[in-house]
């Protein structure tokens, strides 16, 4: 029986390279994880103790008061519900619309594909601006409605081009075989193209979901006067602003300050509160995310 080859590096230079590579990667991991662990530690640390400094990756005086302070706001649950709803609906409709347009533009027999692709590409370089966009939303009667969170983001040119690039890399014989079997364009799109586009669709879904979840400026522009249409991010911005102003006013009184949370602790708790949902979803999409970015960007 032949001897098994040693998988470890045999030369001294290979060993030195692997050792340096491992050390470098450990440093990178520490640099990337430390800020998040530090924010997490401060969010669970007693506010007045945090002012002393010296918090690293473990809370020195553990407490839940920072999170309790956030949950005291009545509109927070309403904002959480609206944020989850806009993220789910916005992501589903965005992926559906972007993928359908991308499939249409990938068709070789579609005569207007070059003109429409050029027209869409121009929107990546030129924008109407904030004021014309606000006037458009107003004229469409989307002010103070939930649809203002969904309709403007249903089509993204950047996402369309990514999906189209992925579809262009699929064998055209699959569509031709489906046509010979009597399938129409929508059946080919739904039963042939979409199942093969899972990696790139997962990538686009992650882009859209994170954008919808983190969005707050559209709430400020269009729905700030309607508390029933508020979003989580908008409410957290107001919490941070109110905490800053309140703490500055009472900072002169030591007795009152002792019973309050500091803006720094509230900011850290807010950061963790909005980051954890994305961190919980990303591991499930990581495999598709990497495949979608690689396969969608490279075409034979």
N, C-alpha and C positions, 0 to 999 in steps of 0.2 A: 504494500500500500504506500502510495506516495505521501511524503510528509506534507503536512499543511503549511502553507506559506505564512510567515509571520506578518500579521496585518499592521504591526507597529512599525514606525519608521526605523530604519537600520542605521542611517547615516547621522552623524552629529549635527549637521546643518538642519536636517529635517526635525530633529528633536528640539533644537533651539527655536526653529520657526514655530512649531506647535506650542511650545511653552510661551513664547511671546504672544502668540495669537490668543491663547487661553487667558493670559493676564489682561490683554487688551479688551477682550470681550467681557471679562468680569468688571473691569473699570466702566465700560459702557453701560452694563446692566445697573451698576450702582448709581451712576450718574442719572440714568433714566428713572429708576425707582425711588431714589431718595426724595425728590421734591414731592411726589405723591404721598409717600409715607409720612413726610413731615407735615403736609397739609392734613392728613388723616389724624395724626397725633394731636395737632393743635385744635382740631375740631372736637376732639373728645377730652380736651384738657380744660381745667377750670380757668375762666377768663382772666381773673386777676393774677393768677399764677403765671399765665402766659405772658403777661406784661413784663415779668422779670427776665424773660428770654431763656435760652438754654434748652429749648425743646428740640429734640432730634427726631427719632422715629418712634418714640414711645411716650404716651401722656404721663406727665409727672403727677398730676392730680386729676384722676379720671372723673368725668361727670357727663351727664346727658343734657345739661341745662341749655347748651347751645342749640341742640336740636329741638328741645321743648320750646325754646323761644321762637323758633321758626314756625312750629306747628300751632302756635297761638293765633296765627292769622287765619281768619275765617275763609278768606277767598283762596287759600292755598290748595284746598282739595278741589275746588272748582277749576283752578288753573291746571292742576295735575290731570283731571279728567279731560279737559280740552286739549292739553298737550299730547296725551296718549291717543286721543281720537284723531287729531290732525296728523299725527305721525303715522298711524295705521292707514287711514284713508289716503293721505297724501302720498305715502310710499306705494301703496297698491295701485292707485290711479296713475301715478307718475311712471312707474315701471311699465304698466300696460300701454299707456299712450306713447312713451318713448320707444318701446320695442316695436309697436305697430308701425310707427313712422319709419323707424330704422329698417324694418323689413321691406317696406314699400320702396325706400330709396336704394335698397340693395338689389332690387329687381333689374336685370339687364334690359328687359323689354319695356321698362317704364321710360318713356321718351322725355319726360320733364324732370328726370332725376338730377341732371347736371344743373339745370336752372334753379331748382328748389334747393339743392345742396349749396350752391353759391349764395343764394338769397339768405339761407339760414346761417351760413358762415359769416356773413356780414354783420349779423346781430352779435357775434362774439367780439367785434371790434368797435361797434358803435351802439350807444345806448341813448334812449330818450332822456334819461335823467330822472331825478326824484320828483320834481314838480309835475312834469307831464305824466309820469306814472301815477301820481296821486290823483290828478285830474281824470285819468282814464278809469281808475277804480271808482271814483265818485260818479262819473257819467254812466258806468255800468251798474250803478246802484248796489255795489258790494260793500259799502260802508255799513258798519255795525251788523255784519252778517258773518256766519261761520264759513261761508263759501270763499271769503277773501283769503283764508288760509290754504284752500285747496286749488282753486281754479288757476291763479297766477303761476303755480309751480307744477302744473300738470305736464308741461312740455319744457324740456331742457335740451338745447342744441348740443351742448357738450356731451350729455348722456346719449343722445341720438347717434352722434358720430362714433362713440365708443362701441355701442351695440352694433352699428352697421359694419364697423371694421371687423368685429367678431363674426358676424353673419357672412361677410365676404370670404372668410377663411373656411367656411363649411363647403363640402362637396356639392356642386350644383346638381349632380346626378340624383341627389336625394329629392330635390324638388321636381325634377323631371320624372322620376319614378312615381311620385305621388300624383302628378298630373295624368300619367298614363292609367292610373288606377281610378281616375274620375274625381279626384279631390279638387275643390275650388281653392281660391287664394287664401280665404280665411281658414279653411281646414288645414292647408299646408302650414300657415303661420301658427295655428294653435296646436296641432298635433305633431308637426315635424320640427319646426324651427324653435319654438319655445322650450321643449324638453332638452334640446341640445345647447341652449343658451343659458343653462342654469348658472354656470360660473360667472358670466358677465352680468346676468340679471341680479345675482346676489351682490355683486360689487356695486352696481347702480343703486340697488335697494339700500345698501349701507350708506352711500352718499346722501341719498334723499332723506333717509330716516334721521341721520345725524343733523342735517340741515333743518328739518322740520322741528326736531326736538330742541335745538339750540336757538331757534328763532324767537325774537321778542320785539324787534323793531316794527314789524308789521302790526303787532297788537298796539304798540304805542301810536302808530299813525292812524289806524283805521278803527280800532275797537277799544280805545282807552277809556271811553265814557260808558261802556257797557260792562259792568262787573261779571255778568254771566258769560261773557265771551273772553275773559282774561285767560292768559296762559301761564304756565308754571314759571317760565323764564322771566316774564314780565313782572310777576309777583315777587320773585326773588330779587329783581333789580330794585323794586320799591322797598323791599325789606332792608336791603343794604343801605339805601339812601336814608330811610327813616332811622335806622340804627345809628348811622353816622351823625345825623343832626341831633338826635336825642342824647347820645352819649356826650357830645361836645357841650351841650347845655348843662348837663348834670355833672360834668367833670370837676366843677368847683366844689362840690359837696362830697366829701369822702364817704359819708355814711350812705348816701344814695348810690355812689359808685360801687360800693362793696356788694350791693344787691343786683348789679346789672351785668350784662354781658358786654364785652368790648366789640367794637366793629371788626377787629382782626379775627376774633373767634367766630363771629357770625359769617364773615366772608369765607372762612375755611369750611364751616359747616355747609354753607350754600354750595361751595364747589364740590364737595363730596356728594351732596344730595342730588345734584344734576349730572354728575359723572358716572355714578354707580350703574344706572340703567344701561348706559352705552357699553360699559365694561362687561356687563352680564350678557349682552347680545353678541358682542364682537367675537368671542371664542367660537360660537356656533357657525359664524360666517367666514372665519379666517381662511379655511381651505378654499372656499369658492372665491373669496376676495383675491387671493394670490393667483389662482388659476385665471380668473377673469382679467386681471391686469396684464398677465403675461400673454395669454392667448389672444386677447383683444388688441394687443399692440403689435403683434408680430404676424405677418401674413406671407405665405410662400409666394 
